[in-house]
Amino acid sequence: MTRAEEYRHLAKKVHARAAREESPILRAEGENLAEGYVRLTEQTVASEQLDTLYDPIVGLQVKINRTIQ
C-alpha cells in the first residue's frame, strides 16, 4: 500500500468514526482530522508527480543516525 493509499484509508476510517459520534465537538474534530488526511493524500500525490527523492521521515532517520554516531 502506498503512502497516499494509507492516508486515504485513514481519512475514510476517521470520517466514518466521526459520523457515528454523538458529541458535536468530537464529530467536528474527527472531520478536521479526516480533512487533514485528505490534504496529506493530495500532498503525497503531488510530490510523487514531481519525482522528488526526499522523504522527510527517512531524512529525519538519517539525520538522527548521523548525530548519534
Secondary structure as UniProt FT lines:
FT   HELIX           3..20
FT   HELIX           24..49
FT   TURN            50..51
FT   HELIX           56..68
//
